Amino acid sequence: MLVGCVNSVWVKVQASGQSLKLFFVKQEKAFLIKTRMRILKRVSALVLRRGVTTYQNSWSIKDCLFRVHPSVSQALAENKPVVALESTIITHGMPYPHNLNTAKEVEAIVRAEGAAPATVAVIEGEVHVGLSSDELEQLARSTNSQKVSRRDLPFIISKGLSGGTTVSATMIAAHRAGIPVFVTGGIGGVHRDGENSLDISADLTELGRTPIAVVSAGVKSILDIGRTLEYLETQGVCVATYGASKHFPAFFSPQSGFNSAYNVCNPEEAAKLLESTLSLGLQSGVLLAVPIPEEHAAAGQQIEEAIQAAVTEASVKGITGRDVTPFILQKVNELTQGKSLQANIALIHNNARVGSQIACALSKLKTNGSKDRHMQKTPEDSRSDIVVVGGINVDFIAKGKTKTLHFGQTNPGSVCQSFGGVGRNIADSLSRLGQRPLFISATGDDSNADAVFNYCKHMDTSGVARLQQQSTATYCAVITDSGELSLGLGDMDIHQQITEQYVSQFEKQLSSASLVCLDGNIPVSTINYVCSVAKEHNIHVWYEPTDAEKACKPFLSDAWKSLSYSSPNLAELCTMNKTLGFTTPAVLPSTLDEILDVAVALSRPLLEHLHCLVVTLGANGVLLCGEHDAGSVNLRPRKQNKQRQLCALHYPALTVTPEETMNVSGAGDSLAGALMAGILQHKDTDSCAQMGLLAAKMSLASPHPIAPVLTIDSVDPNKVQTQNWPKPGFMWIR
């Protein structure tokens, strides 16, 4: 629906069979102003909806600092393997043109192995994940590039400078982009005499707090390798040698005299190790040490002697800190007459090859694991436990590269694509959490639908209609460089094709499901139909209202009395009450105590028929309202109707720093999906709420609405030991 490139953007909107093309072309000034005002008037309603405000907030806060190359973004969106690459080897590790040639060769190796390369660097104050050919050239030729570690990022960005990212800074950028595998030459470590100088590389602490696999040739022998390994153990980093032995390599030498704790023999074993690390939610990385190829290891002894001589010279000249490594590498290259450079290039090539194979194996493992979960059936679970009926969106965010966008002419910009829709998000979340939801929706028969089905391979999309002469739902926002919404367009007409007649084809699945989830995108008549089936067969229905405007749909008739659950925010809860004729506050409260009081008061009328309300409060957490049961809220509906005593539990949100936050579009849907999964798995209320909060936190830290690394283990409170869970606040509902 939106077509764009790095240097220009144009938008196409299709509605009621007619095509309206909006081109940035020269027009009379008066016509432009009139047209823009008419469009913005239509957009104003969209600005209040979750999809628009989500993108505006996330882009304004984050995208001014981080830019993901379109090729990398597309690969991530399609669940294809991506390999992150650092750039200090370009800016500080090799002279020109060896640095540029090596960078291009490494990227070519990654592509040849079936993965997408994502070289990370800071360019004019922006962190780039993936570089163009021109940017690589610019970086390789620069003589004043900075060396950028974790500590340097804020200053370099604030000054608008450029530089090569070290291991620690590259790990940060790769993790934020959702890339689990990172290839480098060698990592930093504890410097010799580090027990006195405390000169310890930030690479080691980053490995202890960032869940990513770092593929390297071990640690340079100019460092204290024994203390480096001890420090990594203290940081909880899993260290494994890639190969048949546990010998830990020392960059130019396949053996350092020390051993890794473990070894993995092939890409598949390494991928399983990484998957288990991510699934456990340990928030620490894995160091995979790859020995230099045998044919280049013979020169190791000569290089080691040169290293010792260079170390001595650096000490005599008083060279310390970040200047030590570049000095020694240059000196060693001189002493070995270029042999160290050749060996350096060879081991980097080898690391790139191994790292790409691991990334491909990990991608395959995730895909096959998802398929296996859905294909393994027992007589007990031969039907879908959940049916989700709702919308799919393909979102395009066109972001200008200048502070002001000029209507009437071409503006430089970039386009980002992602996959959303509340129903799709919830079905995605449930699918990753061990459930097998049948997803009922509709797309057009177009390239956007191709992209949707490719991304959603892990889901049961057999209930998604692909309609001829229709367009897949799309939302397009044109945003300024500072993140402000300049223009927004949404084509959601196809959601009206999720009709009662179409959904009725799945009545057998609906009537036998343990839970049916509806989102507010579908027509009122479809909601009424599903509620009538639920009433007849005593099926529990969860209504996700989507936004304040659509929250009213079930409440326009008695259909709402057939709902068991709903997960509104405070504004949506107000709409529900207004629709039923109840009084609501003119202005929503701002303090937590007032918010909780209002949420409880607004929940009370709905609980006459609904079993439980999950009121999402954003940064203030979640409020569960329902039947009191032994000091908690009973999340599992009871068969018999009886007088109930009502209460509410408030669970604070988990801490997510602004630096960790990448995307706020799917947190609520992740929470709802995890809550549903917990209820169906007969978890207690605290566990269900904690699962939801952990899933929401993972979503916030992911570039995707639903984190691709979301698994049942990653949100299991018993397996995620890093959280201190406060006791939820308890309130009676009178």
C-alpha positions in Angstrom: 0.0 0.0 0.0 2.9 2.3 0.6 5.9 2.3 -1.7 9.1 4.1 -0.7 12.9 4.2 -0.9 15.6 5.9 1.1 15.5 9.1 -0.9 11.8 9.5 -1.6 8.4 8.4 -0.3 5.0 8.2 -2.0 1.7 6.9 -0.7 -1.2 5.1 -2.2 -4.5 4.6 -0.5 -7.2 2.3 -1.9 -10.8 2.6 -0.7 -14.2 1.5 -2.1 -12.6 0.1 -5.3 -11.1 3.5 -6.2 -7.5 4.4 -6.1 -6.4 7.7 -4.7 -2.7 8.5 -5.3 -1.1 11.2 -3.2 2.1 12.4 -4.8 4.5 15.0 -3.4 4.3 17.1 -6.5 4.2 20.9 -7.0 0.8 22.4 -6.6 -0.5 25.8 -6.0 0.1 27.0 -2.4 -3.6 27.5 -1.6 -4.5 24.0 -2.9 -1.7 22.4 -0.8 -2.9 24.1 2.4 -6.5 23.1 1.7 -5.6 19.5 0.9 -3.3 19.1 3.9 -5.8 20.5 6.3 -8.5 18.2 5.0 -6.2 15.1 5.3 -5.0 16.1 8.8 -8.6 16.5 9.9 -9.2 12.9 9.0 -6.0 11.9 10.6 -6.8 13.5 13.9 -9.1 10.6 14.9 -6.3 8.2 14.1 -3.9 10.1 16.3 -5.9 9.0 19.3 -5.7 5.3 18.4 -3.1 3.0 19.8 -1.4 2.3 16.5 -0.6 5.9 15.7 0.4 7.1 19.1 2.5 4.0 19.5 4.6 4.7 16.5 4.9 8.4 17.2 6.1 7.8 20.7 8.6 5.0 19.8 10.0 6.8 16.8 10.3 10.1 18.5 12.2 8.7 21.4 14.3 6.1 19.7 14.6 6.4 16.0 16.4 9.7 16.2 19.3 7.8 17.7 19.0 4.3 16.0 18.6 3.6 12.3 18.1 0.1 11.0 19.0 -0.4 7.3 16.0 -1.5 5.2 17.7 -4.8 4.2 18.2 -5.7 7.9 14.7 -4.6 8.9 13.2 -6.7 6.2 15.2 -9.8 7.1 14.2 -9.4 10.8 10.6 -8.9 9.9 10.7 -12.2 7.9 12.4 -14.1 10.6 15.5 -14.6 8.4 19.0 -15.0 9.9 20.9 -11.7 10.5 24.5 -11.4 11.7 25.7 -8.2 13.4 29.3 -7.0 12.7 31.4 -4.4 14.6 33.2 -1.5 12.9 36.2 -0.7 15.0 38.1 -3.2 12.8 37.3 -0.7 10.0 38.1 2.5 11.8 41.0 1.3 14.1 41.9 -2.3 13.3 43.3 -2.0 9.8 44.7 0.6 7.4 42.9 1.7 4.3 42.1 0.0 1.9 42.5 -3.3 3.7 39.8 -2.3 6.2 37.2 -1.5 3.4 38.1 -4.7 1.4 37.8 -6.8 4.6 34.5 -5.3 5.6 33.1 -6.0 2.1 34.5 -9.5 2.1 33.0 -10.3 5.5 29.6 -9.0 4.4 29.8 -11.1 1.3 30.7 -14.2 3.3 27.7 -13.6 5.5 25.4 -13.3 2.5 26.9 -16.4 0.9 26.0 -18.4 4.0 22.4 -17.3 3.7 22.3 -14.5 6.4 22.0 -10.8 6.2 25.0 -8.7 7.4 24.4 -5.8 9.7 27.5 -3.7 10.2 27.1 -1.4 13.2 28.6 2.1 13.4 27.8 5.6 14.6 27.5 8.1 11.8 26.9 11.8 12.5 25.4 11.1 15.9 23.2 8.2 14.9 23.7 4.5 15.6 23.3 2.6 12.3 22.5 -1.1 12.3 23.5 -2.0 8.7 25.5 0.2 6.4 25.2 1.1 2.7 28.3 0.8 0.5 28.8 4.6 0.6 28.6 4.6 4.4 31.2 1.7 4.5 33.5 3.7 2.2 33.0 6.9 4.3 33.9 5.0 7.5 36.9 3.3 6.0 38.4 6.5 4.6 37.8 8.6 7.7 40.9 9.7 9.7 39.1 11.1 12.7 36.6 8.4 13.5 36.1 7.8 17.2 36.3 4.5 19.0 32.9 4.0 20.5 32.2 1.8 23.5 29.2 1.7 25.8 30.5 4.7 27.9 31.2 6.8 24.7 27.8 6.4 23.1 26.0 9.3 24.9 28.8 11.8 24.2 29.4 10.7 20.6 25.7 11.0 19.8 25.3 14.3 21.6 28.1 15.8 19.6 26.9 14.3 16.3 30.2 12.5 15.7 31.1 9.4 13.8 32.9 6.3 14.9 33.4 2.6 14.9 31.6 0.6 17.5 33.5 -1.8 19.8 32.2 -5.1 20.9 30.1 -3.6 23.8 28.5 -0.9 21.8 27.8 -3.3 18.9 26.1 -5.7 21.3 23.8 -3.0 22.6 22.8 -1.9 19.1 22.4 -5.5 17.8 20.3 -6.5 20.8 18.0 -3.5 20.5 17.5 -4.4 16.8 16.6 -8.0 17.7 19.8 -9.6 16.3 20.9 -12.6 18.4 24.3 -13.4 16.7 27.3 -11.0 16.5 30.6 -11.7 14.8 33.9 -10.0 15.7 37.6 -10.7 15.6 38.5 -10.8 19.3 37.0 -9.4 22.4 38.6 -7.2 25.0 39.5 -8.5 28.4 41.4 -7.9 31.7 44.7 -6.2 30.9 47.9 -7.4 32.3 48.4 -6.0 35.7 44.6 -5.5 35.7 44.4 -6.6 39.4 46.2 -3.3 40.1 45.1 -1.0 37.3 41.5 -2.3 37.2 41.8 -1.9 33.4 39.0 -4.2 32.3 37.2 -4.0 29.0 33.6 -3.0 28.9 33.1 -6.0 26.6 33.2 -8.3 29.5 30.5 -6.5 31.6 28.4 -6.2 28.4 28.5 -9.9 27.9 27.2 -10.3 31.5 24.1 -8.2 30.8 23.2 -8.4 27.2 21.7 -11.7 25.8 23.5 -12.2 22.5 26.0 -14.7 21.1 29.4 -13.2 20.4 31.5 -15.2 17.9 35.2 -14.4 18.2 38.7 -15.8 18.0 38.9 -15.7 21.8 41.0 -13.1 23.5 44.2 -11.4 22.3 47.3 -12.6 24.0 48.3 -9.1 25.0 45.6 -9.5 27.7 45.5 -11.6 30.9 43.5 -14.5 29.5 43.2 -16.4 32.7 41.8 -13.4 34.6 39.6 -12.6 31.7 38.0 -16.1 31.8 37.6 -15.7 35.6 35.9 -12.4 35.1 33.5 -13.8 32.5 32.6 -16.6 34.9 31.8 -14.0 37.6 29.6 -12.2 35.1 27.7 -15.4 34.5 28.8 -15.6 30.8 28.7 -19.1 29.2 32.0 -19.6 27.3 32.3 -22.4 24.8 35.0 -23.2 22.3 33.7 -24.0 18.8 35.3 -27.3 17.8 36.2 -30.7 19.1 38.2 -29.5 22.1 37.8 -27.1 25.0 41.1 -25.3 24.3 40.4 -21.5 24.5 42.0 -19.7 21.6 44.2 -16.6 21.9 43.3 -14.8 18.7 46.4 -15.6 16.5 47.0 -18.9 18.3 44.4 -21.8 18.5 45.5 -22.5 22.1 46.1 -20.1 25.0 46.9 -22.6 27.7 43.4 -22.2 29.2 40.2 -24.1 28.6 36.6 -23.0 28.0 34.0 -24.4 30.3 32.3 -26.1 27.3 32.6 -26.8 23.6 30.1 -27.1 20.8 31.1 -29.1 17.7 28.8 -27.6 15.0 26.4 -24.8 14.1 23.4 -26.9 15.3 24.9 -27.4 18.8 25.8 -23.7 19.0 22.3 -22.7 18.0 20.8 -25.0 20.7 23.1 -23.4 23.3 22.0 -19.9 22.2 18.3 -20.8 22.1 18.4 -22.2 25.6 20.2 -19.0 26.8 17.5 -16.8 25.3 14.6 -19.1 26.5 15.9 -18.9 30.1 15.7 -15.2 30.1 19.1 -15.0 31.8 20.0 -11.5 30.3 23.6 -12.6 29.8 25.4 -13.4 26.7 27.3 -16.4 25.2 31.0 -16.2 24.1 31.7 -18.7 21.3 35.5 -18.9 20.8 36.5 -20.0 17.3 40.2 -21.1 16.8 42.1 -19.5 13.9 42.1 -21.9 10.8 45.0 -24.4 10.9 46.7 -23.1 7.7 47.2 -19.7 9.4 48.0 -20.9 12.9 51.6 -21.8 11.8 52.5 -18.1 11.8 51.2 -17.8 15.4 54.6 -18.3 17.1 56.2 -15.5 15.1 53.2 -13.2 15.8 53.3 -14.0 19.5 57.0 -13.0 19.7 56.2 -9.8 17.9 53.3 -9.2 20.4 55.6 -9.5 23.4 58.0 -7.0 21.8 55.2 -4.6 21.1 53.8 -4.9 24.6 57.2 -4.0 26.0 57.5 -1.0 23.7 54.0 0.2 24.7 54.9 0.0 28.3 58.2 1.9 27.8 56.4 4.7 25.9 53.7 5.0 28.5 50.8 4.0 26.2 47.7 3.1 28.2 44.0 2.5 28.0 42.2 2.4 24.7 45.4 3.4 22.8 47.2 0.2 23.7 45.5 -2.3 21.3 45.7 -0.1 18.1 49.4 0.6 18.9 50.3 -3.0 19.4 48.4 -4.3 16.4 50.2 -1.7 14.1 53.5 -2.5 15.7 53.0 -6.3 15.3 52.0 -5.8 11.7 55.3 -4.0 11.1 57.4 -6.6 12.9 55.8 -9.5 11.1 55.9 -7.8 7.7 52.2 -8.1 7.2 51.8 -11.7 8.3 49.7 -10.7 11.3 47.3 -8.7 9.1 46.9 -11.7 6.8 46.2 -13.9 9.8 43.8 -11.3 11.2 41.8 -11.1 8.0 41.7 -14.9 7.8 40.4 -15.4 11.3 37.7 -12.7 10.7 36.6 -14.4 7.5 36.4 -17.7 9.4 34.5 -16.2 12.3 32.0 -14.6 9.8 31.5 -18.0 8.2 31.0 -19.8 11.5 28.8 -17.1 12.9 26.5 -17.0 9.8 26.1 -20.8 9.9 25.1 -20.5 13.6 22.6 -17.7 12.8 21.1 -19.8 10.0 20.9 -22.9 12.3 19.2 -20.8 15.0 16.7 -19.5 12.5 15.9 -23.0 11.3 15.7 -24.3 14.9 13.1 -21.6 15.8 11.1 -22.3 12.6 11.1 -26.1 13.0 10.5 -25.9 16.8 7.4 -23.8 16.1 6.2 -26.2 13.5 6.8 -29.2 15.8 4.7 -27.6 18.6 1.8 -27.2 16.2 2.1 -30.5 14.5 2.4 -32.7 17.6 -1.1 -33.6 18.6 -2.5 -36.0 21.2 -6.1 -37.2 21.5 -6.5 -34.8 24.5 -5.5 -31.7 22.5 -6.8 -32.6 19.0 -8.7 -29.3 18.7 -7.8 -25.6 19.0 -7.9 -24.5 22.6 -8.3 -20.9 21.5 -9.8 -19.1 18.5 -8.8 -15.5 17.8 -10.9 -13.4 15.6 -9.4 -10.0 14.7 -7.4 -7.8 12.4 -4.0 -7.9 10.6 -2.2 -4.7 9.7 0.9 -4.1 7.7 2.4 -0.9 9.0 4.6 1.5 7.1 6.4 4.3 8.8 8.0 6.8 6.4 10.4 9.0 8.3 12.0 12.1 6.9 15.7 12.7 7.2 15.3 16.4 7.6 13.7 18.4 10.4 11.0 19.8 8.1 9.1 18.0 5.4 8.2 20.1 2.4 4.9 19.3 0.7 5.1 19.8 -3.0 8.6 18.3 -3.5 10.5 15.0 -2.9 11.8 14.6 0.6 14.7 12.3 1.6 13.5 9.6 4.0 13.4 5.9 4.9 10.5 3.4 5.2 10.1 0.8 7.9 7.7 -2.1 7.7 6.3 -4.2 10.5 3.3 -6.5 11.1 0.6 -5.7 13.6 -3.1 -5.8 14.2 -4.4 -6.6 17.7 -5.8 -10.0 16.8 -2.7 -11.0 14.9 -0.5 -9.8 17.9 -2.5 -11.9 20.4 -2.5 -15.0 18.2 1.3 -14.5 17.6 1.9 -14.2 21.4 -0.2 -17.3 22.1 1.5 -19.3 19.4 4.9 -18.6 20.9 3.7 -19.5 24.4 2.8 -23.1 23.5 -0.8 -22.7 22.5 -2.4 -23.5 19.1 -4.8 -20.7 18.4 -6.8 -20.7 15.2 -6.6 -17.2 13.8 -9.6 -15.9 11.8 -9.0 -12.8 9.8 -8.8 -11.4 6.3 -6.2 -10.0 4.0 -6.1 -8.9 0.4 -4.5 -10.9 -2.4 -1.5 -8.7 -2.7 2.2 -8.4 -1.9 1.5 -7.2 1.6 -0.5 -10.4 2.3 2.5 -12.4 1.0 4.7 -10.7 3.6 2.1 -11.3 6.3 1.8 -15.0 5.7 5.6 -15.4 5.4 6.1 -13.7 8.7 3.3 -15.7 10.4 4.5 -19.2 9.4 4.6 -20.2 13.1 0.9 -19.5 13.5 -2.2 -21.3 12.4 -3.5 -18.9 9.7 -5.8 -21.4 8.0 -8.7 -19.2 9.1 -7.3 -16.1 7.3 -9.3 -15.3 4.2 -7.3 -14.0 1.2 -9.7 -11.9 -0.7 -9.5 -10.9 -4.4 -10.0 -7.2 -5.3 -9.2 -6.2 -1.7 -6.3 -4.6 -0.1 -4.6 -5.9 3.0 -5.1 -3.5 5.9 -2.3 -0.9 6.0 -1.4 2.1 8.0 1.1 4.7 6.8 2.6 7.5 8.8 4.9 10.2 7.5 7.0 11.4 10.3 9.5 14.2 10.6 13.1 13.6 11.6 12.2 14.7 15.2 9.5 12.0 15.3 6.4 14.3 15.0 3.5 13.0 12.9 3.2 15.0 9.7 0.7 12.9 7.9 -1.1 9.6 8.6 -3.3 7.4 6.4 -5.0 4.2 7.3 -6.8 1.7 5.0 -8.6 -0.7 7.3 -11.7 -1.4 5.2 -10.9 -5.1 4.8 -11.6 -5.6 8.5 -15.3 -5.2 7.6 -14.9 -8.4 5.5 -14.4 -10.5 8.7 -18.2 -10.9 8.5 -20.7 -13.0 10.4 -21.1 -15.2 7.3 -17.4 -15.8 7.0 -16.8 -16.5 10.6 -19.8 -18.8 10.8 -17.8 -21.3 8.7 -15.7 -21.9 11.8 -18.7 -22.5 14.2 -17.6 -26.0 15.0 -14.2 -24.6 16.2 -15.8 -21.7 18.0 -18.3 -23.9 19.8 -15.6 -26.4 21.0 -12.9 -23.9 22.0 -11.8 -23.3 25.6 -11.6 -19.6 24.9 -12.5 -17.2 22.0 -10.7 -13.9 21.7 -12.2 -11.0 19.7 -10.6 -7.7 18.9 -12.5 -4.4 18.3 -11.5 -4.2 14.6 -14.2 -6.7 13.5 -17.8 -5.6 12.7 -20.5 -5.4 15.4 -22.6 -8.1 13.7 -19.6 -10.5 13.9 -19.1 -9.8 17.6 -22.8 -10.3 18.2 -22.7 -13.6 16.3 -19.7 -15.0 18.2 -21.3 -13.9 21.5 -24.5 -15.8 20.6 -22.5 -19.0 19.9 -20.6 -18.5 23.2 -23.9 -18.2 25.1 -25.4 -21.3 23.5 -22.3 -23.5 24.1 -21.1 -21.9 27.4 -17.8 -20.7 25.8 -15.7 -18.0 27.4 -15.0 -14.9 25.3 -12.2 -12.4 25.8 -12.8 -9.0 24.2 -9.8 -6.8 23.5 -11.3 -3.4 22.7 -8.4 -2.1 20.5 -9.1 1.6 21.1 -11.5 3.9 22.8 -13.6 4.4 19.7 -14.2 0.6 19.2 -14.5 -0.3 22.8 -18.3 0.2 22.7 -19.1 -2.5 20.1 -20.3 -5.4 22.3 -22.1 -2.9 24.6 -24.4 -1.6 22.0 -26.6 -4.7 22.7 -26.8 -7.4 25.3 -23.9 -9.2 23.6 -21.6 -8.0 26.3 -23.4 -10.1 28.8 -21.8 -13.2 27.1 -18.3 -11.9 27.6 -16.1 -13.5 30.3 -13.1 -11.3 30.0 -12.0 -7.9 28.7 -8.7 -6.1 28.8 -9.4 -2.3 28.4 -7.3 0.6 29.3 -8.9 3.4 31.4 -10.1 5.3 28.4 -11.7 2.2 26.9 -13.3 1.3 30.2 -14.9 4.8 30.2 -16.3 4.2 26.8 -17.8 0.9 27.9 -19.5 2.5 30.8 -20.8 5.5 28.8 -22.3 3.1 26.2 -24.2 1.4 29.0 -25.4 4.8 30.4 -23.2 4.9 33.5 -21.5 8.1 34.7 -17.8 8.5 33.9 -15.3 11.1 35.0 -14.9 14.1 32.7 -11.1 14.1 33.1 -9.1 10.9 33.7 -7.0 11.0 37.0 -3.2 11.3 37.0 -2.1 10.0 40.4 -1.9 6.2 41.0 -4.3 6.1 43.9 -6.9 8.1 42.0 -6.4 5.9 38.9 -7.0 2.7 40.9 -10.1 4.2 42.6 -11.6 5.2 39.2 -10.7 1.8 37.6 -12.3 -0.1 40.4 -15.5 2.1 40.3 -15.8 1.7 36.5 -15.2 -2.0 36.7 -18.0 -2.7 39.2 -21.0 -2.4 36.8 -19.3 -4.6 34.1 -18.6 -7.3 36.7 -22.3 -8.0 37.0 -21.8 -10.2 34.0 -18.1 -10.3 33.1 -16.1 -12.7 35.1 -12.9 -10.7 35.1 -11.6 -7.4 33.9 -7.9 -6.8 33.1 -7.5 -3.0 33.2 -4.1 -2.1 31.7 -2.6 1.0 33.2 0.6 1.5 31.1 3.6 2.4 33.2 1.4 1.9 36.3 1.0 -1.9 35.6 -2.2 -3.9 35.5 -5.3 -4.1 37.7 -7.2 -7.5 37.8 -10.8 -7.2 38.9 -13.1 -10.1 39.6 -14.3 -12.7 42.0 -12.5 -13.0 45.4 -10.9 -16.3 46.1 -8.6 -16.9 49.1 -7.2 -13.4 49.1 -6.8 -13.2 45.3 -8.8 -12.8 42.1 -10.2 -16.1 40.6 -9.2 -16.0 36.9 -11.0 -19.2 36.0 -14.7 -18.9 35.6 -16.9 -21.2 37.6 -19.7 -23.0 36.0 -22.5 -22.1 38.4 -24.0 -18.6 38.8 -23.9 -17.4 42.4 -23.5 -14.3 44.4 -19.9 -13.2 44.3 -17.7 -11.1 46.5 -15.5 -8.9 44.3 -12.0 -7.6 44.7 -9.1 -6.2 42.7 -5.3 -6.8 42.6 -2.9 -4.2 41.4 0.4 -5.5 39.9 3.0 -2.8 39.3 4.7 -2.8 35.9 8.3 -4.2 35.6 11.0 -1.6 35.2 12.0 -0.9 31.6 14.4 2.0 31.1 14.1 4.5 28.2 17.3 3.1 26.9 15.9 -0.5 26.8 12.6 0.6 25.3 12.4 0.0 21.5 8.7 -0.4 20.7 5.5 0.1 22.6 3.0 -1.1 20.1 2.6 -4.7 21.4 3.1 -4.6 25.1 -0.7 -4.7 25.9 -1.3 -7.5 23.4 1.7 -9.5 24.8 0.3 -9.1 28.3 -3.1 -10.3 27.2 -1.7 -13.2 25.3 0.4 -14.4 28.2 -2.5 -14.0 30.6 -4.6 -16.2 28.4 -1.9 -18.8 28.1 -1.5 -18.8 31.9 -5.2 -19.2 32.5 -5.4 -22.1 30.0 -2.4 -23.8 31.7 -4.2 -23.5 35.0 -1.6 -21.2 36.6 -2.4 -19.4 39.8 -3.3 -15.7 39.5 0.1 -14.3 40.6 1.8 -16.5 38.0 -0.6 -15.5 35.2 -0.1 -11.8 36.0 3.7 -12.2 36.2 3.8 -14.0 32.9 1.8 -11.1 31.3 4.2 -8.5 32.8 7.3 -10.4 31.6 5.8 -10.7 28.1 5.0 -7.0 28.1 8.6 -6.2 29.1 10.0 -8.4 26.4 7.8 -6.6 23.8 9.0 -3.2 24.9 12.6 -4.3 24.4 11.9 -5.7 21.0 11.6 -3.9 17.6 8.6 -6.1 16.9 5.2 -5.9 18.6 5.5 -9.5 19.8 9.1 -10.4 20.7 10.4 -13.2 18.4 12.3 -14.6 21.4 9.1 -15.0 23.4 8.7 -18.5 24.8 6.9 -20.2 27.6 10.2 -20.5 29.5 11.1 -16.8 29.0 8.0 -15.8 30.9 7.9 -18.5 33.5 8.3 -16.7 36.9 10.0 -19.8 38.3 12.7 -19.7 35.7 13.2 -16.0 35.4 15.0 -15.3 38.7 16.0 -11.8 38.0 12.7 -10.2 39.1 11.8 -9.3 42.6 8.0 -9.6 42.7 6.3 -7.2 45.1 3.1 -8.3 46.7 0.2 -7.0 44.7 -2.1 -4.3 46.1 -5.4 -5.7 47.3 -8.8 -3.8 47.2 -12.3 -4.8 47.9 -14.9 -3.9 45.2 -18.2 -2.9 47.0 
